[in-house]
């Protein structure tokens, strides 16, 4: 399996392969500076979906990074 996202994308993977690659690995802590209105809206949307803010952000990132033609 490729070591980097770029190497993976260059191998013309399926969406499933991309998603698998993105969820592998160790969890790390990330600090992100965003407007409070964006954070509050995302927290509300996450709650509506029955998930945590962190899970919602991860889901959004995976969705964006696993799109075909990126």
Long-range contacts (C-beta under 8 A, 24 or more apart in sequence): 5-65, 9-70, 15-66, 15-68, 18-65, 18-66, 19-62, 19-66, 22-61, 22-62, 22-65, 22-66, 23-62
